[in-house]
Amino acid sequence: MIKENWRWRHQVWNLAKIDLVKTYRGAALGKVWLFAKPAVYILVFWFALEFGLRSSSDVNGKPFLLWLAAGVFPWFFMSGMITTGSDVYKRYTYLVNRIKFPLSLISTFYTLSLMIVLVCMLAFTVVVAACFGIFPSVYLLQLPLVLALMFVFWVCWSMALSPLSAISRDFANLLKTLGTPFFWLSGILFELDKLPHVARVIMAFNPVAWCAEAVRDCFVYEQWVWADYTSFLPFLAVLVFFVFLAMHNYRRLYMEVPDVI
C-alpha cells in the first residue's frame, strides 16, 4: 500500500484537490462554505451551553469558544471519516471499476481532501484568536505532528473498513450509526477530566477523543501530546492495530471489491 501511494503521489494530490472542487462546485460562495457550516455549529453549541445550560466557562485561562472550536473542527474531519471514509468505495465506484487504479489511493486522497479543510479551519482559528489578543504558544509547533498522526490513523481506518463495508451493507450501515455516539461520548462538548477514573481509562482507547484532545493541547491546554502517556500510548496501540487490520483486509479483499460493487 505504501508503494502504491508513493508511486501515485501526484495523482493522490490532484484527486484530493478535484474532490474539494467538486464538493462546492456550483455554489456562488464557493470556498466560503468550508467555514460557514462549522462556524454555525460552533456558534449554536456555544449559545446553547452559554445561555441555555449555563455550563460554559474559561478552560485553562482560555475562552470557552476557543476550546469548543479546537474540538468541533477536528470532529468535522473525523465525522466524514467515520461515515463516508469507512465506506469510501461506494463514493468512488468509477475508480473501483478501473482495472489499473489502486484501491488504496481512494482512502488516501479522500482523507487528504478532508485534512486540507481541517488545516484551513485551524489556520482560521489561529487568525481569529490572534485578532482577539490570544496568541499561539510554543505548543502549537506540535500541531503538524498531531495532524500527521490523525492522517495516518484515519487513512488506515478507511483502508481497513471500506472493503468490509463494500461486501456487507449491514456493516456499512452499522458504521454510519457510530457518528452520533462518537460525538456525544468522546469529549467534544465536555472535558474528559471530569469523567470517573474507569470512564477515562476506557476513553483513552477512543481515537476520536484523543484527536480532539490533542488539538486542544495545542490551542488550550498547552502541553505536549506525549506528556500524558496514559492517553498517548493507548492511541498508539489502536493506531498499530488499525495499521495491521488495514494491511490484512486490503490484501484479502481488494480483489473482491470490484465484483461486489
WOWO-V656068 format. One record per pair of residues at least 24 apart in sequence whose ideal C-beta (glycine too) atoms are under 6 Angstrom apart, sorted by the first residue. I is the first residue (numbers start at 0). J is the second residue. D is the distance in whole Angstrom. If there is no record, write none. Layout:
i = {I/I}
j = {J/J}
d = {D/D}
//
This chain:
i = {0/3/3/4/7/11/11/11/14/15/15/15/18/19/33/37/37/41/41/41/58/59/59/61/65/66/68/69/69/69/69/70/70/72/73/73/73/74/76/76/77/78/79/80/81/81/82/82/84/85/85/85/86/86/87/87/88/88/88/88/92/95/95/96/102/103/106/106/106/107/110/110/114/136/138/138/139/142/145/149/152/152/155/155/155/156/158/158/159/159/159/159/162/162/162/165/165/165/166/181/187/203/203/204/204/206/209}
j = {103/101/103/107/104/104/107/108/108/108/111/112/112/112/116/72/75/67/68/71/219/219/220/219/128/219/124/214/215/218/219/187/211/120/210/211/214/187/113/117/207/178/113/153/177/178/175/178/157/160/164/174/164/171/157/161/161/165/256/260/260/257/260/257/253/158/154/157/158/154/153/154/150/221/217/221/217/217/213/210/206/238/241/242/245/241/245/249/241/244/245/248/248/252/256/256/259/260/259/207/211/230/233/233/237/237/234}
d = {4/4/5/5/5/6/5/5/4/4/4/4/4/5/6/6/5/6/5/5/6/5/6/5/6/5/5/5/5/4/6/5/4/4/5/5/5/5/5/4/5/6/5/4/6/5/5/5/4/4/6/4/4/5/5/5/5/5/6/6/5/5/5/6/5/6/5/4/5/6/5/5/5/5/5/5/5/5/5/5/6/5/4/5/4/6/4/5/5/4/4/5/5/4/6/5/6/6/5/5/6/5/4/5/6/6/4}
//
